[in-house]
Amino acid sequence: MSVEKLTREKKNQAVETLVAAFYDYPVMRYLLKTTGTEYETQVHALIGFFCESRFAKEGHVMGVRNADEYVAIGLVDEAIQKPWPEKDAELARLKDIIGESAFERLDLYERVSADAEPADPHYFLGMIGVLPEYHGKGYAREILDHAKILSISDRRSAGVCLSTENPKNIALYEHFGYRTIAEMQIEDLHSWCMFLPTIGPHPKMKP
């Protein structure tokens, strides 16, 4: 079992794994509020956007395979991100697909979540998804360990940050050294921001 850094050519495989992992996740249901084929289209577009942002900014789309199938995917931003000139155009395309209301909820979620993160440069684990039938087999550990190594290897990074909207995940992340640094109520969605320091005693928090 090892972690691969995926290229854009494998984007569709990454998207399908994450869609399966996050299909009923609270954030997806909060943002999209649709059903049936409309929801299918929108959740694929949203997760596709998240993947594309990592490819475009030279971040990390990490995958773990079982035979020829990617069963776990992690999306990671580097401590210092590259610019994304096509971002506005990609956002406009996403808005056309998910609709204005969902787009406004996405903007709110992103702003509130970003405000909870440490001020010091850090890696951000935006998504970590494992196919449901592979839960409990150590695949999430591989992604978490790799994100930690990336941060340790980068002297600019204070650690790794992530957020979760599933309270059952908190104990899992605490097991790997993460601690809750903020809790957020975003309309009817509750979120925990968690941080794993990889240098120094504490991250500097935003004012």
N, CA and C of each residue as an Amber inpcrd file, in Angstrom:
protein
   621
   0.8560000  -1.1890000   0.0000000   0.0000000   0.0000000   0.0000000
   0.8920000   1.2390000   0.0000000   0.7570000   2.0890000  -1.0190000
   1.5670000   3.2970000  -1.0970000   0.7510000   4.4150000  -1.7320000
   1.1920000   5.6470000  -1.4690000   0.4840000   6.8220000  -1.9610000
   1.1150000   7.2840000  -3.2650000   0.2840000   7.5620000  -4.2610000
   0.7330000   8.1040000  -5.5360000   0.2520000   9.5390000  -5.6700000
   1.0490000  10.3740000  -6.3100000   0.5900000  11.7030000  -6.7000000
   0.0200000  11.6000000  -8.0990000  -1.2850000  11.8290000  -8.2170000
  -1.9660000  11.6320000  -9.4860000  -1.7450000  12.8140000 -10.4230000
  -1.7290000  12.5220000 -11.7110000  -1.6880000  13.5610000 -12.7360000
  -3.1150000  13.8630000 -13.1860000  -3.2670000  14.9520000 -13.9330000
  -4.5940000  15.3530000 -14.3990000  -5.2460000  14.2760000 -15.2560000
  -4.4680000  13.4500000 -15.9070000  -5.0290000  12.3820000 -16.7330000
  -5.8630000  11.4000000 -15.8980000  -5.6210000  11.3620000 -14.6090000
  -6.3660000  10.4590000 -13.7350000  -7.4240000  11.1950000 -12.9060000
  -7.7450000  12.4080000 -13.3300000  -8.7140000  13.2190000 -12.6000000
 -10.0630000  12.5200000 -12.4760000 -10.5630000  11.9380000 -13.5650000
 -11.8770000  11.2980000 -13.5140000 -11.9230000  10.1660000 -12.4960000
 -10.8270000   9.4130000 -12.3910000 -10.7810000   8.3300000 -11.4020000
 -10.8210000   8.8920000  -9.9850000 -10.0970000   9.9950000  -9.7790000
 -10.1090000  10.6300000  -8.4570000 -11.5010000  11.1400000  -8.1150000
 -12.1510000  11.7710000  -9.0870000 -13.4880000  12.3150000  -8.8630000
 -14.4670000  11.2050000  -8.5010000 -14.4340000  10.0930000  -9.2300000
 -15.3880000   9.0100000  -8.9680000 -15.2030000   8.4280000  -7.5670000
 -13.9520000   8.2970000  -7.1330000 -13.7050000   7.7830000  -5.7810000
 -14.2310000   8.7520000  -4.7310000 -13.9720000  10.0440000  -4.9200000
 -14.4220000  11.0310000  -3.9420000 -15.9440000  11.1780000  -3.9430000
 -16.5650000  11.0820000  -5.1110000 -18.0300000  11.1490000  -5.1630000
 -18.6340000   9.9950000  -4.3660000 -18.0940000   8.7980000  -4.5430000
 -18.5920000   7.6420000  -3.7960000 -18.3860000   7.8240000  -2.2950000
 -17.2430000   8.4050000  -1.9210000 -16.9210000   8.5700000  -0.4990000
 -17.7400000   9.6780000   0.1540000 -18.0520000  10.7370000  -0.6050000
 -18.6880000  11.9250000  -0.0310000 -20.1310000  12.1160000  -0.4940000
 -20.7210000  11.1030000  -1.0790000 -22.0410000  11.2640000  -1.7010000
 -23.0690000  11.8180000  -0.7150000 -23.0870000  11.3180000   0.4980000
 -24.0590000  11.7790000   1.4960000 -23.4000000  12.5660000   2.6240000
 -22.2100000  13.0860000   2.3800000 -21.5030000  13.8290000   3.4160000
 -22.2510000  15.1300000   3.7210000 -22.2700000  15.5670000   4.9890000
 -23.0340000  16.7650000   5.3590000 -22.7430000  18.0030000   4.5130000
 -21.4860000  18.2360000   4.1320000 -21.1710000  19.4230000   3.3330000
 -21.8550000  19.3610000   1.9740000 -21.8340000  18.1950000   1.3380000
 -22.4500000  18.0680000   0.0200000 -23.9510000  18.3280000   0.1110000
 -24.5860000  17.7550000   1.1130000 -26.0300000  17.9320000   1.2640000
 -26.3780000  19.3670000   1.6580000 -25.5270000  20.0020000   2.4450000
 -25.7440000  21.4090000   2.8100000 -25.6290000  22.3080000   1.5870000
 -24.6210000  22.0720000   0.7760000 -24.3840000  22.9390000  -0.3670000
 -25.4170000  22.7470000  -1.4660000 -25.7360000  21.5150000  -1.7970000
 -26.4480000  21.2380000  -3.0500000 -27.9580000  21.1100000  -2.9090000
 -28.4740000  20.5440000  -1.8620000 -29.9150000  20.5210000  -1.5910000
 -30.7660000  20.0950000  -2.8020000 -30.2600000  19.1910000  -3.6130000
 -31.0130000  18.6620000  -4.7450000 -31.0670000  17.1440000  -4.6170000
 -31.7310000  16.4890000  -5.5440000 -31.8770000  15.0390000  -5.4990000
 -31.7140000  14.4600000  -6.9000000 -31.6540000  13.1280000  -6.9530000
 -31.6840000  12.4150000  -8.2240000 -30.5420000  12.7690000  -9.1610000
 -30.8520000  12.8150000 -10.4530000 -29.8200000  13.0610000 -11.4610000
 -29.2400000  14.4670000 -11.3420000 -30.0380000  15.4210000 -10.8740000
 -29.5260000  16.7800000 -10.7000000 -28.4260000  16.7930000  -9.6360000
 -28.6750000  16.0870000  -8.5330000 -27.6500000  15.9970000  -7.4940000
 -26.4050000  15.2860000  -8.0180000 -26.5940000  14.2080000  -8.7630000
 -25.4620000  13.4700000  -9.3460000 -24.5850000  14.4050000 -10.1710000
 -25.2100000  15.1820000 -11.0370000 -24.4730000  16.1040000 -11.8930000
 -23.7400000  17.1520000 -11.0750000 -24.4320000  17.6890000 -10.0750000
 -23.8430000  18.7640000  -9.2870000 -22.7010000  18.2840000  -8.3990000
 -22.8500000  17.1270000  -7.7680000 -21.7870000  16.6510000  -6.8860000
 -20.5420000  16.2810000  -7.6950000 -20.7310000  15.7450000  -8.8980000
 -19.5810000  15.4770000  -9.7680000 -18.8810000  16.7860000 -10.1530000
 -19.6710000  17.8090000 -10.4760000 -19.0780000  19.0900000 -10.8710000
 -18.3250000  19.7280000  -9.7150000 -18.9030000  19.6750000  -8.5150000
 -18.2750000  20.2910000  -7.3470000 -16.9660000  19.6010000  -6.9930000
 -16.9770000  18.2920000  -6.9270000 -15.7550000  17.5660000  -6.5880000
 -14.7450000  17.6680000  -7.7240000 -15.2310000  17.7010000  -8.9620000
 -14.3240000  17.9290000 -10.0830000 -13.6140000  19.2690000  -9.9680000
 -14.3370000  20.2890000  -9.5180000 -13.7290000  21.6040000  -9.2970000
 -12.6620000  21.5370000  -8.2090000 -12.9600000  20.8470000  -7.1160000
 -11.9750000  20.7170000  -6.0380000 -10.7070000  20.0210000  -6.5260000
 -10.8650000  18.9860000  -7.3390000  -9.6910000  18.2940000  -7.8830000
  -8.9140000  19.1990000  -8.8270000  -9.6280000  19.8720000  -9.7210000
  -8.9730000  20.7370000 -10.6990000  -8.1830000  21.8440000 -10.0240000
  -8.7000000  22.3590000  -8.8980000  -7.9840000  23.4300000  -8.2050000
  -6.6170000  22.9480000  -7.7300000  -6.5210000  21.6930000  -7.3110000
  -5.2240000  21.1640000  -6.8660000  -4.2770000  20.9530000  -8.0470000
  -4.7890000  20.4300000  -9.1440000  -3.9290000  20.2830000 -10.3240000
  -3.4330000  21.6460000 -10.8040000  -4.3310000  22.6270000 -10.8540000
  -3.9870000  23.9340000 -11.3930000  -2.9740000  24.6600000 -10.5230000
  -3.0650000  24.5020000  -9.1960000  -2.1670000  25.1990000  -8.2670000
  -0.9510000  24.3470000  -7.9000000  -0.7800000  23.2300000  -8.6130000
   0.3320000  22.3170000  -8.3670000   0.3310000  21.8190000  -6.9260000
  -0.8750000  21.5780000  -6.4190000  -1.0080000  20.9330000  -5.1280000
  -0.9240000  19.4280000  -5.2970000  -1.6440000  18.6980000  -4.4700000
  -1.5070000  17.2420000  -4.4630000  -2.8810000  16.5780000  -4.5470000
  -3.0540000  15.7520000  -5.5600000  -4.1700000  14.8170000  -5.6180000
  -3.5390000  13.4460000  -5.3880000  -3.7220000  12.9190000  -4.1860000
  -3.0330000  11.7050000  -3.7670000  -3.9920000  10.5280000  -3.8190000
  -3.4950000   9.4100000  -4.3090000  -4.3320000   8.2340000  -4.4100000
  -3.6580000   6.9950000  -3.8590000  -4.4710000   6.1010000  -3.3140000
  -3.9960000   4.7940000  -2.8680000  -4.8200000   3.7480000  -3.5990000
  -4.1340000   2.7970000  -4.2020000  -4.8080000   1.7920000  -5.0210000
  -4.9290000   0.4540000  -4.3190000  -5.9660000  -0.2550000  -4.7120000
  -6.0770000  -1.6820000  -4.4510000  -6.2130000  -2.3210000  -5.8220000
  -5.1550000  -3.0010000  -6.2670000  -5.0720000  -3.5040000  -7.6490000
  -5.1520000  -2.3030000  -8.5900000  -6.1150000  -2.2810000  -9.5080000
  -6.1990000  -1.1970000 -10.4760000  -7.1850000  -0.1060000 -10.0790000
  -7.7320000  -0.1870000  -8.8820000  -8.7630000   0.7510000  -8.4500000
  -8.2270000   1.6850000  -7.3770000  -8.4720000   2.9860000  -7.5560000
  -8.1260000   3.9470000  -6.5050000  -9.2220000   3.9010000  -5.4530000
  -8.8610000   3.4570000  -4.2610000  -9.8510000   3.2820000  -3.2010000
  -9.8030000   4.4120000  -2.1760000  -8.7700000   5.2380000  -2.2350000
  -8.6490000   6.3860000  -1.3400000  -8.0120000   7.5440000  -2.0960000
  -8.5540000   8.7320000  -1.8770000  -8.0540000   9.9420000  -2.5230000
  -7.9460000  11.0430000  -1.4750000  -6.8550000  11.7950000  -1.5270000
  -6.6920000  12.9730000  -0.6760000  -6.3580000  14.1870000  -1.5230000
  -6.9470000  15.3270000  -1.1930000  -6.6630000  16.5950000  -1.8820000
  -5.9480000  17.5170000  -0.9140000  -4.7510000  17.9450000  -1.2870000
  -3.9220000  18.7230000  -0.3690000  -3.4190000  19.9900000  -1.0450000
  -3.5740000  21.1250000  -0.3570000  -2.9670000  22.3840000  -0.7840000
  -1.6190000  22.5320000  -0.1160000  -0.6460000  23.0580000  -0.8690000
   0.6670000  23.3270000  -0.2900000   0.6130000  24.5600000   0.6130000
   1.6550000  24.7170000   1.4090000   1.7140000  25.8500000   2.3390000
   1.7180000  27.1800000   1.5870000   2.4320000  27.2270000   0.4880000
   2.4610000  28.4030000  -0.3850000   1.8980000  27.9630000  -1.7330000
   0.7160000  28.4560000  -2.0690000   0.0340000  27.9790000  -3.2630000
   0.4030000  28.7850000  -4.4980000   0.4570000  28.1060000  -5.6310000
   0.6820000  28.7650000  -6.9100000  -0.6020000  29.4940000  -7.3360000
  -0.4860000  30.5690000  -8.1230000  -1.6880000  31.2470000  -8.6210000
  -2.4510000  30.3610000  -9.6040000  -3.7340000  30.6390000  -9.7360000
  -4.6050000  29.8810000 -10.6390000  -5.3090000  30.8770000 -11.5480000
  -4.7090000  31.2060000 -12.6920000  -5.2810000  32.2400000 -13.5700000
  -6.6910000  31.9230000 -14.0620000  -7.0230000  30.6370000 -14.1930000
  -8.3330000  30.2530000 -14.7280000  -9.3990000  30.1190000 -13.6460000
  -9.0870000  30.5240000 -12.4220000 -10.0160000  30.2830000 -11.3160000
 -11.3870000  30.9200000 -11.5500000 -11.4220000  32.1750000 -11.9640000
 -12.7070000  32.8590000 -12.1420000 -13.5470000  32.1750000 -13.2070000
 -12.9070000  31.7370000 -14.2860000 -13.6450000  31.0530000 -15.3460000
 -14.1810000  29.7160000 -14.8550000 -13.3770000  28.9900000 -14.0660000
 -13.8160000  27.7030000 -13.5250000 -14.9460000  27.8900000 -12.5120000
 -14.8670000  28.9440000 -11.7180000 -15.9360000  29.2390000 -10.7690000
 -17.2390000  29.5700000 -11.4970000 -17.1370000  30.3220000 -12.5820000
 -18.3310000  30.6640000 -13.3540000 -18.9830000  29.4140000 -13.9360000
 -18.1640000  28.4870000 -14.4100000 -18.7100000  27.2260000 -14.9480000
 -19.3890000  26.4180000 -13.8420000 -18.7590000  26.3970000 -12.6730000
 -19.3470000  25.6690000 -11.5480000 -20.6810000  26.2880000 -11.1460000
 -20.7360000  27.6090000 -11.0920000 -21.9660000  28.3010000 -10.7100000
 -23.1020000  27.9760000 -11.6710000 -22.7900000  27.8740000 -12.9560000
 -23.8110000  27.5260000 -13.9470000 -24.4210000  26.1530000 -13.6690000
 -23.6070000  25.2530000 -13.1250000 -24.0690000  23.8790000 -12.8990000
 -24.7960000  23.7340000 -11.5710000 -24.2470000  24.3180000 -10.5070000
 -24.8420000  24.0910000  -9.1850000 -25.8860000  25.1360000  -8.8150000
 -25.9290000  26.2560000  -9.5280000 -26.9190000  27.2820000  -9.2630000
 -26.4290000  28.3420000  -8.2900000 -27.0840000  29.4890000  -8.3160000
 -26.6280000  30.6400000  -7.5350000 -26.7120000  30.3970000  -6.0380000
 -27.8130000  29.7800000  -5.5590000 -27.9640000  29.5670000  -4.1160000
 -26.8740000  28.6530000  -3.5660000 -26.6170000  27.5550000  -4.2690000
 -25.5620000  26.6300000  -3.8350000 -24.1980000  27.3080000  -3.9060000
 -23.9950000  28.1290000  -4.9230000 -22.7300000  28.8330000  -5.0730000
 -22.5160000  29.8070000  -3.9080000 -23.5890000  30.4740000  -3.4750000
 -23.4840000  31.3780000  -2.3360000 -23.1760000  30.6200000  -1.0500000
 -23.7790000  29.4400000  -0.8910000 -23.4660000  28.6280000   0.2940000
 -22.0220000  28.1520000   0.2540000 -21.5290000  27.7940000  -0.9300000
 -20.1290000  27.3870000  -1.0680000 -19.1930000  28.5330000  -0.6810000
 -19.4930000  29.7240000  -1.1450000 -18.6610000  30.8800000  -0.8190000
 -18.6560000  31.1300000   0.6860000 -19.8290000  31.0300000   1.3200000
 -19.9080000  31.2210000   2.7680000 -19.1030000  30.1560000   3.4970000
 -19.2810000  28.9180000   3.1000000 -18.5490000  27.8120000   3.7380000
 -17.0390000  28.0090000   3.6130000 -16.5750000  28.3760000   2.4270000
 -15.1340000  28.5500000   2.2050000 -14.5900000  29.7100000   3.0350000
 -15.3430000  30.8060000   3.1200000 -14.8660000  31.9750000   3.8720000
 -14.7990000  31.6870000   5.3670000 -15.8480000  31.0840000   5.9120000
 -15.8590000  30.8010000   7.3540000 -14.7820000  29.7700000   7.7020000
 -14.6420000  28.7580000   6.8670000 -13.6310000  27.7280000   7.1270000
 -12.2270000  28.3050000   7.0660000 -11.9650000  29.1450000   6.0690000
 -10.6330000  29.7390000   5.9290000 -10.2910000  30.6290000   7.1200000
 -11.2780000  31.3400000   7.6530000 -11.0260000  32.2170000   8.8050000
 -10.6330000  31.4260000  10.0510000 -11.0140000  30.1600000  10.1130000
 -10.6920000  29.3420000  11.2810000  -9.2890000  28.7540000  11.2240000
  -8.6590000  28.7950000  10.0620000  -7.3400000  28.1800000   9.9050000
  -6.2460000  29.0330000  10.5430000  -5.1150000  28.4170000  10.8900000
  -3.9860000  29.1820000  11.4320000  -3.4790000  30.2150000  10.4330000
  -2.9100000  31.2990000  10.9520000  -2.3650000  32.3440000  10.0890000
  -1.0370000  31.9220000   9.4570000  -0.2740000  31.0790000  10.1400000
   1.0070000  30.6360000   9.5970000   0.7920000  29.7640000   8.3570000
   1.7280000  29.7980000   7.4000000   1.6180000  28.8980000   6.2470000
   1.5020000  27.4400000   6.6940000   0.6320000  26.6990000   6.0520000
   0.4010000  25.3070000   6.4390000  -0.1760000  24.5460000   5.2550000
  -0.0680000  23.2480000   5.3190000  -0.7260000  22.3910000   4.3330000
  -2.1880000  22.2220000   4.7440000  -3.0470000  22.1270000   3.7350000
  -4.4720000  21.9580000   4.0260000  -4.9770000  20.6960000   3.3410000
  -5.4890000  19.7780000   4.1430000  -6.0590000  18.5330000   3.6310000
  -7.5420000  18.7740000   3.3910000  -7.8680000  19.1430000   2.1430000
  -9.2130000  19.5810000   1.8200000 -10.2240000  18.4600000   1.7700000
  -9.8210000  17.3040000   1.2810000 -10.7080000  16.1410000   1.2470000
  -9.8670000  14.8910000   1.4490000 -10.4090000  13.9590000   2.1910000
  -9.8140000  12.6310000   2.2970000 -10.9720000  11.6480000   2.2500000
 -11.0290000  10.8950000   1.1620000 -12.1560000  10.0060000   0.9470000
 -11.7250000   8.5890000   0.6550000 -12.3980000   7.6460000   1.2960000
 -12.1340000   6.2180000   1.0940000 -13.4400000   5.5580000   0.6710000
 -13.3780000   4.7090000  -0.3400000 -14.5780000   3.9970000  -0.7540000
 -15.1910000   3.2670000   0.4370000 -16.5100000   3.3240000   0.5890000
 -17.1530000   2.7570000   1.7940000 -16.7510000   1.3190000   2.0940000
 -16.5990000   0.4900000   1.0630000 -16.2810000  -0.9150000   1.2930000
 -14.8360000  -1.1280000   1.7570000 -14.0230000  -0.0620000   1.7600000
 -12.6310000  -0.1690000   2.1990000 -12.3690000   0.5660000   3.5100000
 -13.4200000   1.0130000   4.1770000 -13.2300000   1.6690000   5.4740000
 -12.5970000   0.7050000   6.4790000 -11.7590000   1.2530000   7.3460000
 -11.1670000   0.4640000   8.4100000 -10.0070000  -0.4130000   8.0000000
  -9.4790000  -0.2000000   6.7940000  -8.3780000  -1.0380000   6.3000000
  -7.0460000  -0.2820000   6.2100000  -6.9850000   0.9060000   6.7750000
  -5.7230000   1.6370000   6.8420000  -5.4520000   2.5840000   5.6980000
  -6.4170000   2.7680000   4.7940000  -6.1720000   3.6350000   3.6360000
  -6.1490000   5.1100000   4.0360000  -7.0280000   5.5040000   4.9600000
  -7.0090000   6.8900000   5.4170000  -5.6810000   7.2150000   6.1070000
  -5.1600000   6.2610000   6.8660000  -3.8660000   6.4580000   7.5190000
  -2.7710000   6.7990000   6.5040000  -2.7790000   6.1180000   5.3680000
  -1.7620000   6.3830000   4.3490000  -1.8160000   7.8290000   3.8720000
  -3.0320000   8.3330000   3.6240000  -3.1810000   9.7160000   3.1710000
  -2.7490000  10.6910000   4.2620000  -3.1920000  10.4520000   5.4900000
  -2.8380000  11.3370000   6.6040000  -1.3300000  11.3530000   6.8490000
  -0.7130000  10.1840000   6.8140000   0.7320000  10.1160000   7.0180000
   1.4810000  10.8560000   5.9060000   1.0050000  10.7280000   4.6750000
   1.6830000  11.3790000   3.5570000   1.5550000  12.9000000   3.6680000
   0.3780000  13.3940000   4.0540000   0.2110000  14.8340000   4.2320000
   1.1420000  15.3540000   5.3250000   1.2960000  14.5980000   6.3920000
   2.2040000  14.9900000   7.4650000   3.6450000  15.0600000   6.9600000
   4.0510000  14.0770000   6.1700000   5.4120000  14.0590000   5.6200000
   5.6470000  15.2600000   4.7200000   4.6390000  15.6110000   3.9040000
   4.7680000  16.7820000   3.0400000   5.0340000  18.0330000   3.8600000
   4.3020000  18.1850000   4.9670000   4.4820000  19.3690000   5.8030000
   5.8340000  19.3590000   6.5110000   6.2250000  18.2100000   7.0390000
   7.5240000  18.1100000   7.7160000   8.6570000  18.4450000   6.7570000
   8.5090000  18.0590000   5.5020000   9.5600000  18.2670000   4.5010000
   9.6320000  19.7060000   4.0130000   8.6410000  20.5190000   4.3450000
   8.5740000  21.9040000   3.8800000   8.8150000  22.8250000   5.0700000
   9.9650000  23.4580000   5.1110000  10.3380000  24.2890000   6.2600000
   9.4260000  25.5040000   6.4130000   8.6700000  25.8360000   5.3590000
   7.7560000  26.9840000   5.4450000   6.4720000  26.6300000   6.1880000
   6.1840000  25.3430000   6.3620000   4.8840000  24.8980000   6.8580000
   4.8830000  24.6810000   8.3660000   3.8380000  25.2090000   9.0150000
   3.6820000  25.0110000  10.4600000   2.9760000  23.7010000  10.7850000
   2.3140000  23.0880000   9.8000000   1.5990000  21.8520000  10.0760000
   0.5490000  21.5680000   9.0230000  -0.3900000  20.7040000   9.3770000
  -1.4610000  20.2960000   8.4690000  -2.8010000  20.6330000   9.1120000
  -3.6720000  21.2620000   8.3410000  -4.9880000  21.6410000   8.8060000
  -6.0450000  20.8800000   8.0120000  -7.1530000  20.5800000   8.6500000
  -8.2910000  19.9720000   7.9640000  -9.5620000  20.3730000   8.6860000
 -10.6870000  20.1510000   8.0440000 -11.9690000  20.3650000   8.7030000
 -12.8200000  19.1250000   8.5280000 -13.7170000  18.9140000   9.4810000
 -14.6440000  17.7910000   9.3860000 -16.0120000  18.2360000   9.8650000
 -17.0210000  17.6750000   9.2530000 -18.4050000  17.9490000   9.6420000
 -19.0690000  16.6960000  10.2030000 -18.2790000  15.6680000  10.4070000
 -18.7700000  14.4210000  10.9910000 -18.1180000  14.2320000  12.3590000
 -18.8950000  14.3510000  13.4510000 -18.2770000  14.2450000  14.7860000
 -17.5850000  12.9080000  15.0270000 -17.9800000  11.8700000  14.2960000
 -17.3260000  10.5720000  14.4540000 -15.8770000  10.6000000  13.9850000
 -15.5330000  11.5700000  13.1240000 -14.1640000  11.6540000  12.6040000
 -13.1960000  12.2790000  13.6060000 -13.7070000  12.9830000  14.5900000
 -12.8350000  13.7410000  15.4840000 -11.8670000  12.8160000  16.2200000
 -12.3750000  11.7280000  16.7780000 -11.5070000  10.7970000  17.5110000
 -10.4570000  10.1870000  16.5870000 -10.8350000   9.9140000  15.3300000
  -9.8710000   9.3720000  14.3660000  -8.7230000  10.3460000  14.1560000
  -9.0520000  11.6100000  13.9040000  -7.9960000  12.5890000  13.6590000
  -7.1750000  12.8610000  14.9160000  -7.8230000  12.8380000  16.0730000
  -7.0740000  13.0160000  17.3240000  -6.0650000  11.8870000  17.5060000
  -6.4240000  10.6970000  17.0790000  -5.5020000   9.5590000  17.1620000
  -4.2150000   9.8300000  16.3860000  -4.3240000  10.6210000  15.3060000
  -3.1580000  10.9490000  14.4850000  -2.5070000  12.2610000  14.9010000
  -2.9060000  12.8130000  16.0410000  -2.2410000  13.9940000  16.5770000
  -2.9160000  15.3210000  16.3110000  -4.0360000  15.3220000  15.6080000
  -4.7640000  16.5640000  15.3500000  -5.5240000  16.9970000  16.5970000
  -5.6850000  18.3190000  16.7260000  -6.4810000  18.8680000  17.8140000
  -7.4380000  19.9100000  17.2460000  -8.6080000  19.9980000  17.8440000
  -9.5840000  20.9940000  17.4050000  -9.1160000  22.3820000  17.8090000
  -9.0470000  23.2880000  16.8340000  -8.6280000  24.6630000  17.1150000
  -9.7770000  25.6490000  16.9370000 -10.8840000  25.2010000  16.3430000
 -12.0520000  26.0740000  16.1830000 -13.2660000  25.2240000  15.8510000
 -14.4260000  25.6920000  16.2830000 -15.7020000  25.1120000  15.8590000
 -16.5170000  26.2120000  15.2000000 -17.2170000  25.8590000  14.1290000
 -17.9650000  26.8360000  13.3570000 -19.3840000  26.3530000  13.1190000
 -20.3410000  27.2440000  13.2320000 -21.7180000  26.9650000  12.8460000
 -21.9920000  27.7620000  11.5770000 -22.1720000  27.0690000  10.4750000
 -22.4040000  27.6970000   9.1800000 -23.8450000  27.3810000   8.7900000
 -24.7370000  28.2910000   9.1190000 -26.1710000  28.0400000   8.9710000
 -26.5170000  26.7400000   9.7050000 -27.0140000  25.7180000   8.9960000
 -27.3830000  24.4830000   9.7020000 -26.2740000  23.4270000   9.6710000
 -25.0650000  23.8500000   9.3210000 -23.9190000  22.9370000   9.2370000
 -22.9230000  23.2560000  10.3470000 -22.5290000  22.2270000  11.1130000
 -21.5100000  22.4190000  12.1500000 -20.1970000  21.8120000  11.6690000
 -19.1110000  22.5390000  11.8930000 -17.8050000  22.1290000  11.3840000
 -16.7450000  22.2990000  12.4550000 -15.7750000  21.3880000  12.4470000
 -14.6170000  21.4410000  13.3380000 -13.3620000  21.6630000  12.5070000
 -12.5610000  22.6320000  12.8800000 -11.2650000  22.8570000  12.2450000
 -10.2030000  22.2260000  13.1390000  -9.3640000  21.3610000  12.5660000
  -8.3810000  20.6250000  13.3440000  -6.9850000  20.8490000  12.7610000
  -5.9890000  20.7770000  13.6190000  -4.6220000  21.1140000  13.2060000
  -3.6140000  20.1450000  13.8110000  -2.6530000  19.7560000  12.9860000
  -1.5210000  18.9270000  13.4090000  -0.2440000  19.7370000  13.2310000
   0.3760000  20.2200000  14.3150000   1.6200000  20.9800000  14.1530000
   2.7770000  20.0620000  13.7730000   3.5930000  20.5510000  12.8670000
   4.7910000  19.7830000  12.4950000   6.0720000  20.5460000  12.8060000
   5.9630000  21.8310000  13.1770000   7.1030000  22.5840000  13.7170000
   6.5670000  23.4990000  14.8110000   7.3870000  23.7860000  15.8100000
   7.0120000  24.7430000  16.8450000   5.9160000  24.2160000  17.7500000
   5.6730000  24.9210000  18.8560000   4.7040000  24.4310000  19.8470000
   3.2520000  24.6610000  19.4540000   2.9310000  25.8170000  18.8410000
   1.5460000  26.1550000  18.5500000   1.4800000  26.9640000  17.2600000
   0.4200000  26.7980000  16.4800000   0.2560000  27.6690000  15.3200000
  -0.1980000  29.0610000  15.7430000   0.1540000  30.0540000  14.9610000
  -0.3430000  31.4020000  15.2150000  -1.7350000  31.5150000  14.6140000
  -2.6950000  31.8940000  15.4530000  -4.0820000  31.9580000  14.9970000
  -4.3760000  33.3070000  14.3790000  -5.3400000  33.3400000  13.4750000
  -5.7520000  34.5930000  12.8650000  -6.4760000  35.4510000  13.9150000
  -6.3010000  36.7750000  13.8440000  -6.9500000  37.6490000  14.8190000
  -8.4650000  37.6550000  14.6160000
